[in-house]
Amino acid sequence: MLDFLKYEAVSMLDFSDDERETLIKRAEACIEGFGKLETIEVGGVEPLVSVLSMHTVLREDVSEKLLSRDEVMANAPEQYDGYFQVPGTLE
């Protein structure tokens, strides 16, 4: 059985007894279903990256300069020394 109360406490959730029982049953059914996958013999099976036989066509990565720094900074509400100035996020 799952230690559901531990997970509930760690995630700071509070379920009613009925909700908790329903969630435990569903979680145990998922775990049981995934457990059945362990019984499948996969020896000699080549790994499959994609089920599609198509290959992704990648374009050449070419750098393009679309806007100058001055054009970009013209839209900045606040700037400092040529950079965007934003409120601090760490205290």
JOKATA-V447587 format. One record per residue. N is the residue number from 0. RES is the residue in one letter. SS is DSSP state (H for helix, E for strand, L for the rest). OMEGA is omega in degrees with one decimal (none if undefined). Layout:
# JOKATA-V447587
n=N res=RES ss=SS omega=OMEGA
n=N res=RES ss=SS omega=OMEGA
This chain:
# JOKATA-V447587
n=0 res=M ss=L omega=179.4
n=1 res=L ss=L omega=172.5
n=2 res=D ss=L omega=-170.7
n=3 res=F ss=H omega=-178.8
n=4 res=L ss=H omega=177.8
n=5 res=K ss=H omega=179.6
n=6 res=Y ss=H omega=179.2
n=7 res=E ss=H omega=-179.4
n=8 res=A ss=H omega=-178.6
n=9 res=V ss=H omega=-179.0
n=10 res=S ss=L omega=178.2
n=11 res=M ss=L omega=175.6
n=12 res=L ss=L omega=179.1
n=13 res=D ss=L omega=-178.5
n=14 res=F ss=L omega=171.7
n=15 res=S ss=L omega=-179.3
n=16 res=D ss=H omega=179.3
n=17 res=D ss=H omega=178.5
n=18 res=E ss=H omega=-178.7
n=19 res=R ss=H omega=-179.2
n=20 res=E ss=H omega=178.6
n=21 res=T ss=H omega=-179.5
n=22 res=L ss=H omega=178.0
n=23 res=I ss=H omega=179.7
n=24 res=K ss=H omega=179.6
n=25 res=R ss=H omega=-180.0
n=26 res=A ss=H omega=179.5
n=27 res=E ss=H omega=177.3
n=28 res=A ss=H omega=177.3
n=29 res=C ss=H omega=-178.9
n=30 res=I ss=H omega=177.9
n=31 res=E ss=H omega=179.1
n=32 res=G ss=H omega=178.6
n=33 res=F ss=H omega=177.2
n=34 res=G ss=H omega=178.9
n=35 res=K ss=H omega=178.9
n=36 res=L ss=H omega=-179.3
n=37 res=E ss=L omega=-178.3
n=38 res=T ss=L omega=-178.1
n=39 res=I ss=L omega=178.7
n=40 res=E ss=L omega=-177.9
n=41 res=V ss=L omega=179.3
n=42 res=G ss=L omega=178.0
n=43 res=G ss=L omega=179.3
n=44 res=V ss=L omega=179.5
n=45 res=E ss=L omega=176.7
n=46 res=P ss=L omega=-178.5
n=47 res=L ss=L omega=-179.9
n=48 res=V ss=L omega=-178.6
n=49 res=S ss=L omega=177.0
n=50 res=V ss=L omega=-179.9
n=51 res=L ss=L omega=179.6
n=52 res=S ss=L omega=-179.7
n=53 res=M ss=L omega=175.8
n=54 res=H ss=L omega=178.2
n=55 res=T ss=L omega=178.0
n=56 res=V ss=L omega=-179.2
n=57 res=L ss=L omega=176.4
n=58 res=R ss=L omega=176.5
n=59 res=E ss=L omega=179.9
n=60 res=D ss=L omega=-176.6
n=61 res=V ss=L omega=179.5
n=62 res=S ss=L omega=176.5
n=63 res=E ss=L omega=177.7
n=64 res=K ss=L omega=-174.9
n=65 res=L ss=L omega=-179.8
n=66 res=L ss=L omega=175.8
n=67 res=S ss=L omega=179.3
n=68 res=R ss=H omega=180.0
n=69 res=D ss=H omega=178.9
n=70 res=E ss=H omega=178.8
n=71 res=V ss=H omega=-176.7
n=72 res=M ss=H omega=177.2
n=73 res=A ss=L omega=179.3
n=74 res=N ss=L omega=-177.3
n=75 res=A ss=L omega=178.1
n=76 res=P ss=L omega=176.1
n=77 res=E ss=L omega=177.6
n=78 res=Q ss=E omega=178.8
n=79 res=Y ss=E omega=175.5
n=80 res=D ss=L omega=176.7
n=81 res=G ss=L omega=180.0
n=82 res=Y ss=E omega=173.3
n=83 res=F ss=E omega=176.1
n=84 res=Q ss=L omega=-178.4
n=85 res=V ss=L omega=177.5
n=86 res=P ss=L omega=176.9
n=87 res=G ss=L omega=-179.5
n=88 res=T ss=L omega=179.3
n=89 res=L ss=L omega=178.5
n=90 res=E ss=L omega=none
